[in-house]
Each structure stands twice: as C-alpha cells, then as structure tokens.
Amino acid sequence: MSPAPIASLHNPAAVRQMATRLNGADFARWAARTRALGGCLQPIRLRGHIDHIDALTGALLHRYSTHAEPGGVLRVACKTRRASRCPACAETYRADTYQLVRAGLVGGKGVPQTVTTHPAAFVTLTAPSFGPVHTRREKSGAVMPCHPRRNAGTCPHGRPLSCTTRHAADDPALGQPLCGDCYDYTGSVLFNALAPELWRRFTMALRRRIAKTAGLTLTELREVLTVSFAKVAEYQRRGVVHFHAVVRLDGPHGPTSTPPPWATFEHLAHAVDHAARAVTVPTPAAPGVPARALTWGTQIDIRPITSSGDLTDQAVAGYIAKYATKAAECVGTLDRRIHPSDNLDALPVTTHARRLIAECLRLGGLEELADLRLAEWAHMLGFRGHFSTKSRRYSTTLGALRQARMAHNQQQREITTGRLPFEDDDQVLVVAHWRYAGHGLSPGDALLTAALTGTPLPELVTDRRDTA
C-alpha cells in the first residue's frame, strides 16, 4: 500500500484539490454525504445501482444509481476499529463496544437490569517476563527509578542491569529491553501467537474449578450456572498482549436468570485465580526452537465492579472500549502487514519492534511453526486473535447495534440508502449491483472532511482508486 502525500495546508497539491472540490457544482452533495459518514477518512467507493421491483408485476418501482453522486461513486464508511487508520469509524466502534460491555453490567439492549445483582469481576491477565525492560514505577503518587539497584552488575553482553532514571509517561525508552541481546524475543512472539489459546484454556479451567468447588460435574454446572465474559486485548509497551475481561456469573439461561446462592464474588475470584495459575499451552518444537510451556504472568488482578468508586460499570466499559480501537502500532510497530518486498531495516519502527518483527519472520519460515502464521502477522508481533470478544450470552452483539443504527438511518430517509415511501406490507424486491471502485480520500478531500466534521487527521491519507 503506497501512501498518498500528507494532507496538510502546507501541501500545495492538497490545497488545490480542496479548492477544486469547494468550487465544484456538486460540493453540497459531497459535503452532505461526508457529514453522513461522520468524517470517515478511508471511505469505500462503490459504483452501481439498487432496483426496487414490484414482486407481483415485475415493474421497476425505483432505481438508485451512483451516476448522480459526485464522481459517479457512492462512499460508504470503512467501519475499521483502528483509530490509527480512521478516527471517526474507530470512535463508532468504541461507542458500540462501550454500550455492549456496559449493558452486560447494568442492563439495557435486551439485558434485564437485574443483571446488576449477578457477581462480576474485572480481571487482568498479564504475560510473563521475557527479560527486564524500562518501566515507569509509581509509589504513593511519586515516580520511582526504573531499576533502582545501582550495583546490580552487568549482563553477559556487558550492559548494566539497573536503571535509575525516573521515566516520564511519554518516554520512548519505556518498554525497551535493558539488553536486547538478552531479551527472549522467541518467547515474546510465541506468547502473542498462542495467547488466544491460553485464554480459551483459561475459560475451560475456570468452569471446571467453579464446578469442583461447588461439588458439581460440568454437566450439572450447566444446568444451574453460566459463565459470561467480555474481554479486550491490550499491548504492553514491551510488545506483548495481556487481557482485560469482565467475568460474570449468571443462571442457566444467561443474564435473564439468577445464579445459585453459592455463586458469589468470592467464589468467582477464587476460581479465576486458580484457573489463571493452572493453565499452560505447549509450543511446537522446531530446529533451534525447543518446546516450552507458556503461562500467564504472576500479576493477576481480580477486582469487584461497583456502582461507585474507581471501578464502576462506566469506568470498566470505557476502559475495555478504549483498547478495542488500538493495536500493536501503539508500541512502535506498523498498522499494516509486512510484505516480502519491505526493507526491514528501513521500516519506521523502534529497534525493539524491529527485532520482534524479524523474529516473527524467522519463526514463520519454520515448517513446524507454519500453523501459527507468524510471518503473516509480523506487524502484530505474532498476535492474530480478535481484540475484543464476548461469550454468546454476555449481552447484545455489535451486529445488533449496527442493525439498529441502520434502521434509524433508514427512518431518516437518507437518499443514499435507497429508502422509499413504501408501506411495510408492500411486496418489494430490492436488487443491488455494486462494484468496488477504490477507497480512501485525496489529501484535499481529507482536509475538507476534517474541516466539515472535526475529525482529526492521521499522519497519512491513502487514496486507492479503481484501475478497472
């Protein structure tokens, strides 16, 4: 993917494009669609038409065609979750995730308000250590030295094993290894690749532990209790993922049923702690890469979700939703795939991220590790799982929220939706014919979009046009 020039008022080409658009006869139409998209900076462009046909007679009742649109294309939102690519669509995704998570804590969106009485915990599962890195330590509100031992000695490569710096929150050194040659890059990459499997095994062990402490079999447990969850993956500065999750105990039919009296927060917390410390995932063995057993880190945080204080339902939902729009780019890597033609040394990434990417590519070339698809997910430092997931009965779905938004837009009768004043009982067939015509905005259009909608511009704007 080749980026277009930076969208800036200092870019003469962008200014000329913006002036041309402003003076065009179809600017009002273009601006209306831009506002309807909420400021999407990577809109998908489509060519085609929608026919509304009477099912009884076959008569054409109405046709919407993109010929009437500016440039002869219909722009639709990209709907990405990545804030680094499209802040506007990522904000919609974040808001939907917030509503999804909060509904599972306080009710709404089809979940009864009685769910507030169900035991729920906010759980953080971290990755193990793969070597000392620069960190920001705070104690009693004061920033402490990173690795304060002045006489800790040196590593086998002659680098000091201490750091007395009090790092600022935006210090680029945070997350970087004290010694890159000592850091376990293989372990870090394999943990990211197998973290989804480690989470799956954790949920299975959690249910088994709950059943055992209640004196039940798994089959008997399903008849009286359901474990529901919503989780998000977050990248730490060192480039490994950890998970934040809401874990809730419901009755056998989910949030609409009451869990048994013995299902308390204390029961849940004990089971979470036991399961997190018990599960392991073996890694495949390969030449020069011995098999190992991966586990969660020793830092396991389990806290109750309350109606007041620091960990309220709003705070938890906001926290999970925030990380649902981020990815590995926040630790100094890329938000796009690495191609074989890319010059690894020339990539705009940190030294630590470059070594993690290189390790993904190296391990991805081993036949024994092919199933992990490490080369394909090198830009994600090996992690290929979904960033936000939930169990089936936790609450509503993102699809249901999107469908409700579409229904609302149709009620507003936006002209580009093809909404017609037909009665609900009319027999109308809707036949659509679409062809992809590219995506993205020119630098000038990106500037206008930002001005019209207040959308912040990312560093680069991609404009890929139809070549057919």
C-alpha positions in Angstrom: 0.0 0.0 0.0 1.6 3.3 -1.1 0.5 6.3 1.0 -0.5 9.5 -0.7 1.1 12.8 0.2 0.5 14.1 3.7 -2.8 16.1 4.0 -1.7 19.5 5.1 -2.3 23.1 4.4 1.4 23.3 3.6 0.9 20.8 0.8 0.2 22.9 -2.4 -1.4 19.9 -4.2 -3.8 19.3 -1.2 -4.8 23.0 -1.2 -5.5 22.9 -5.0 -7.6 19.8 -4.6 -9.5 21.4 -1.8 -10.2 24.5 -3.8 -11.4 22.4 -6.8 -13.8 20.5 -4.6 -15.2 23.6 -2.9 -15.9 25.3 -6.3 -17.5 22.2 -7.8 -21.2 22.2 -8.7 -21.7 19.0 -6.6 -20.0 20.2 -3.5 -23.2 20.5 -1.5 -24.0 16.8 -2.3 -20.4 15.8 -1.5 -20.5 17.6 1.8 -23.8 16.1 2.8 -22.5 12.6 2.3 -19.3 13.4 4.1 -21.3 14.5 7.2 -23.5 11.4 6.9 -20.3 9.3 7.0 -19.3 11.0 10.3 -15.9 12.1 8.9 -14.7 8.7 7.7 -11.2 9.1 6.3 -11.0 5.8 4.4 -14.4 5.5 2.8 -15.1 2.7 0.4 -16.1 3.9 -3.1 -18.7 1.8 -4.9 -20.3 2.0 -8.4 -23.6 0.5 -9.2 -27.3 0.8 -8.6 -30.2 -0.5 -6.5 -33.5 -1.6 -8.2 -36.8 -1.7 -6.3 -39.1 -4.1 -8.1 -42.7 -5.0 -7.6 -42.7 -8.7 -6.7 -46.1 -9.3 -8.2 -45.8 -7.5 -11.6 -42.1 -7.2 -12.1 -42.4 -3.5 -12.6 -39.4 -1.3 -11.8 -40.6 1.0 -9.0 -37.5 2.9 -8.4 -33.8 2.9 -9.2 -31.0 4.5 -7.3 -27.8 4.9 -9.3 -24.4 6.2 -8.3 -24.3 8.2 -11.6 -26.0 11.0 -9.7 -23.3 11.0 -7.0 -20.1 13.2 -7.0 -17.6 11.4 -9.1 -20.1 8.7 -10.0 -19.4 6.8 -6.8 -21.1 6.1 -3.5 -18.9 6.5 -0.5 -19.6 4.2 2.5 -17.8 4.2 5.8 -14.8 1.9 6.2 -16.0 0.7 9.6 -12.5 0.0 10.8 -11.9 -0.4 14.5 -8.3 1.1 14.3 -8.0 4.6 15.5 -4.7 4.9 13.6 -6.5 4.4 10.3 -9.8 6.2 10.7 -10.6 8.0 14.0 -14.2 8.6 13.1 -15.1 4.9 12.4 -13.0 3.8 15.3 -15.0 6.1 17.6 -18.2 4.4 16.4 -16.7 1.0 17.1 -15.5 2.3 20.5 -19.0 3.6 21.4 -20.6 0.3 20.3 -18.2 -1.7 22.4 -18.9 0.6 25.4 -22.6 0.0 25.1 -22.1 -3.7 24.7 -19.9 -4.1 27.8 -22.0 -1.7 30.0 -25.2 -3.5 29.0 -23.8 -6.6 30.5 -23.2 -4.8 33.8 -26.3 -2.6 34.3 -28.8 -3.9 31.8 -30.3 -2.5 28.6 -30.0 -3.5 25.0 -32.1 -6.6 25.7 -30.4 -7.4 29.1 -32.6 -7.0 32.2 -31.5 -4.6 34.9 -31.4 -7.5 37.4 -28.0 -8.4 36.0 -26.6 -5.9 38.4 -27.1 -8.4 41.2 -25.0 -11.1 39.5 -21.4 -11.5 40.7 -19.0 -9.8 38.3 -15.2 -9.3 38.4 -12.8 -7.1 36.3 -9.9 -9.5 35.6 -6.5 -8.6 34.2 -4.3 -11.5 32.9 -0.7 -10.4 32.0 2.1 -12.0 30.1 5.2 -13.5 31.9 8.6 -11.7 31.8 10.8 -12.2 28.8 13.6 -10.0 30.1 13.9 -6.7 32.1 12.6 -3.6 30.3 12.4 0.1 31.1 9.3 0.7 33.2 7.5 3.5 34.9 7.1 2.8 38.6 4.9 4.9 40.9 4.6 4.7 44.6 2.4 7.0 46.7 2.0 9.3 43.7 5.7 9.7 43.1 7.7 8.3 40.1 10.3 5.9 41.2 13.5 4.8 39.4 13.1 2.2 36.7 15.5 -0.5 38.1 17.0 1.2 41.1 19.7 -1.2 42.1 22.9 0.7 41.3 25.3 -2.2 41.8 23.2 -4.9 40.0 26.1 -5.7 37.8 26.1 -6.3 34.0 24.5 -8.9 31.7 26.7 -11.3 29.7 26.8 -8.7 27.0 28.3 -6.1 29.3 25.2 -3.9 29.7 24.1 -2.7 33.1 21.2 -4.5 34.8 20.0 -1.4 36.5 18.4 1.9 35.5 18.0 4.8 37.9 16.0 7.0 35.5 12.6 8.2 36.6 10.9 7.8 33.3 8.2 10.3 32.1 4.9 8.8 30.9 5.8 9.6 27.3 9.5 8.4 27.5 10.2 6.4 24.3 12.5 4.2 26.3 9.6 2.7 28.1 9.1 -1.0 27.2 12.6 -1.2 25.6 14.8 -4.0 26.9 17.7 -3.2 29.2 19.7 -5.6 26.9 18.2 -6.5 23.6 20.6 -9.5 23.2 19.3 -11.0 26.5 15.7 -10.4 25.8 13.7 -13.5 24.9 12.2 -12.5 21.6 11.2 -16.0 20.7 9.2 -16.4 23.9 7.5 -13.0 23.4 6.4 -13.8 19.8 5.2 -17.3 20.7 3.2 -15.9 23.6 1.4 -13.4 21.4 0.6 -16.2 18.9 -0.7 -18.5 21.5 -2.4 -16.0 23.8 -5.9 -16.8 22.3 -5.4 -20.5 23.0 -4.2 -19.7 26.6 -7.4 -17.6 27.1 -9.6 -20.5 25.8 -7.9 -22.9 28.2 -8.4 -20.4 31.0 -12.1 -20.2 30.4 -12.4 -24.0 30.4 -10.3 -24.3 33.6 -12.4 -21.6 35.2 -15.7 -23.5 34.6 -14.1 -26.7 35.9 -12.9 -25.0 39.1 -16.3 -23.4 39.7 -17.9 -26.8 39.3 -15.4 -28.6 41.6 -15.7 -26.1 44.4 -19.5 -26.3 44.2 -19.3 -30.1 44.3 -20.8 -30.4 40.8 -19.9 -32.0 37.5 -19.6 -29.8 34.4 -22.9 -31.2 33.1 -24.6 -30.4 36.4 -23.0 -26.9 36.5 -24.5 -26.0 33.1 -27.9 -26.8 34.5 -27.6 -24.1 37.2 -24.9 -21.6 36.1 -23.4 -19.9 33.1 -20.1 -18.1 33.0 -20.3 -15.0 30.8 -17.5 -12.7 29.8 -16.4 -9.8 27.6 -12.7 -9.2 27.1 -10.2 -7.0 25.2 -6.5 -7.4 24.3 -4.1 -4.7 25.1 -0.5 -4.4 24.0 2.0 -3.5 26.8 4.9 -1.2 25.9 7.2 -4.2 25.6 5.1 -5.6 22.7 3.2 -8.5 24.4 -0.5 -8.7 24.9 -2.5 -9.0 28.1 -6.2 -9.3 28.5 -8.7 -7.3 30.5 -12.1 -9.0 31.0 -15.4 -8.7 32.7 -16.3 -12.2 34.0 -19.9 -12.6 35.3 -21.9 -15.5 36.8 -25.4 -16.0 35.5 -28.1 -18.5 35.9 -28.5 -21.4 33.4 -30.2 -19.1 30.8 -27.7 -16.3 30.9 -28.4 -12.7 32.3 -32.2 -13.3 32.4 -31.8 -16.0 35.1 -30.5 -15.7 38.6 -27.3 -17.6 39.6 -27.5 -20.0 42.5 -26.9 -18.5 46.0 -23.5 -20.1 46.4 -22.2 -18.3 43.3 -20.6 -15.2 45.0 -17.8 -12.8 44.0 -15.5 -14.6 46.4 -16.3 -18.0 44.7 -15.6 -16.4 41.3 -12.4 -14.7 42.4 -11.0 -17.9 43.8 -11.8 -19.8 40.6 -10.3 -17.1 38.4 -7.1 -17.1 40.4 -6.8 -20.8 40.4 -7.5 -21.2 36.7 -5.1 -18.5 35.7 -2.2 -20.1 37.6 -3.0 -23.6 36.5 -3.3 -23.4 32.7 -0.4 -23.8 30.2 -0.1 -24.0 26.5 2.8 -26.1 24.9 4.6 -24.6 21.9 5.6 -26.7 18.9 9.2 -27.7 18.8 11.3 -26.7 15.8 15.0 -26.8 14.8 16.7 -24.4 17.2 13.4 -23.7 19.0 12.8 -26.1 21.8 9.3 -26.7 23.0 8.2 -24.8 26.1 5.1 -24.3 28.2 3.6 -20.8 28.2 1.7 -19.5 31.2 0.1 -16.2 32.3 2.3 -13.8 34.2 2.4 -13.7 38.0 0.5 -10.4 38.1 -3.2 -11.4 38.1 -5.6 -8.7 39.1 -9.2 -9.6 40.2 -11.4 -6.8 41.4 -15.2 -6.4 42.0 -17.1 -4.0 39.8 -19.0 -1.5 42.0 -21.7 1.2 41.5 -19.3 3.9 42.9 -15.6 4.4 43.3 -12.8 3.9 40.8 -14.1 0.7 39.2 -17.6 1.4 38.3 -19.5 -0.1 35.3 -18.9 3.1 33.3 -15.1 3.0 34.1 -14.8 -0.7 33.1 -16.8 -0.3 29.9 -14.8 2.8 29.0 -11.5 1.0 29.7 -12.4 -2.0 27.6 -13.8 0.1 24.7 -10.7 2.3 24.6 -8.4 -0.6 23.9 -10.8 -2.2 21.4 -9.7 0.5 18.9 -6.0 0.2 19.4 -3.4 -2.4 18.2 0.3 -3.0 18.1 1.1 0.4 16.5 0.9 1.9 20.0 4.2 0.1 20.9 6.2 1.3 17.9 5.3 -1.0 15.1 3.1 -0.7 12.0 -0.6 -0.9 11.5 -0.3 -2.8 8.2 1.1 -6.1 7.0 4.7 -6.6 6.4 5.3 -7.6 2.7 8.3 -9.7 1.5 9.5 -6.8 -0.5 9.7 -4.5 2.5 13.2 -3.5 3.7 13.0 -4.4 7.4 15.8 -2.0 8.3 14.0 0.9 6.6 10.7 0.4 8.4 9.6 3.4 10.6 9.6 1.3 13.8 11.5 1.1 17.1 14.6 -1.1 17.4 12.7 -3.4 19.8 9.7 -3.7 17.4 12.0 -4.4 14.5 13.6 -7.3 16.3 10.2 -8.7 17.3 9.1 -8.4 13.6 12.3 -10.1 12.5 11.7 -12.9 14.9 8.2 -13.4 13.6 9.6 -13.6 10.1 12.3 -16.1 11.1 10.0 -18.4 13.1 7.3 -18.1 10.4 9.7 -19.7 7.9 10.0 -22.9 10.0 7.7 -25.7 8.8 6.9 -26.8 12.3 5.5 -23.4 13.2 3.6 -22.7 10.0 0.2 -23.1 11.7 0.9 -20.0 13.8 1.2 -17.8 10.7 3.8 -15.7 12.3 5.1 -14.1 9.1 1.6 -13.1 8.1 1.1 -11.4 11.5 4.5 -10.0 12.0 3.1 -6.4 12.0 1.1 -7.5 15.1 4.2 -9.1 16.7 2.6 -12.5 16.3 -0.8 -11.9 17.8 -3.6 -12.9 15.4 -6.6 -13.1 17.7 -9.6 -10.9 17.9 -9.0 -7.8 20.0 -12.4 -7.7 21.6 -14.6 -10.8 22.2 -17.5 -11.9 24.3 -19.4 -15.0 25.2 -22.7 -15.6 23.5 -24.9 -14.7 26.4 -23.0 -11.8 27.9 -25.2 -9.1 26.3 -26.1 -7.7 22.9 -23.9 -8.0 19.8 -22.1 -5.5 17.7 -24.2 -6.7 14.7 -27.4 -5.9 16.6 -26.2 -2.4 17.5 -25.2 -1.8 13.8 -28.5 -3.0 12.6 -30.3 -0.7 15.0 -28.3 2.2 13.7 -29.1 1.2 10.1 -32.8 1.1 10.9 -32.5 4.6 12.4 -30.8 5.9 9.3 -33.5 4.4 7.1 -36.1 6.1 9.2 -34.4 9.4 8.4 -34.8 8.5 4.7 -31.3 9.4 3.7 -31.3 9.5 -0.1 -28.2 7.2 -0.4 -29.9 4.4 1.5 -32.5 3.8 -1.2 -35.3 4.3 1.4 -38.6 4.7 -0.4 -42.1 5.6 1.0 -43.3 2.1 0.6 -45.7 0.6 3.3 -44.3 -2.3 5.3 -46.7 -4.8 3.7 -45.8 -3.9 0.1 -44.1 -6.8 -1.8 -40.9 -5.1 -3.0 -37.8 -6.9 -4.2 -34.5 -5.0 -3.7 -31.8 -6.0 -6.1 -28.4 -4.4 -5.8 -25.5 -4.4 -8.2 -22.2 -3.0 -6.8 -18.6 -2.8 -8.0 -15.6 -1.8 -5.9 -14.1 1.5 -7.1 -11.3 2.1 -4.6 -11.1 3.6 -1.1 -9.6 6.5 0.7 -9.5 10.2 0.2 -7.2 12.6 -1.7 -5.3 15.0 0.6 -7.6 17.8 -0.4 -10.7 15.8 0.4 -9.2 14.7 3.7 -8.6 18.4 4.7 -12.2 19.2 3.8 -13.6 16.2 5.6 -11.6 17.2 8.8 -13.0 20.8 8.5 -16.6 19.7 8.0 -16.7 17.1 10.7 -13.9 18.0 13.1 -12.3 14.6 12.5 -8.5 14.6 13.4 -6.3 13.7 10.5 -3.9 10.8 10.8 -0.4 11.4 9.5 -1.0 9.9 6.1 -4.1 9.6 3.9 -4.4 6.7 1.5 -6.2 7.1 -1.8 -6.6 3.9 -3.8 -8.6 4.3 -7.0 -10.3 1.9 -9.2 -8.0 0.7 -12.0 -10.6 -1.3 -13.9 
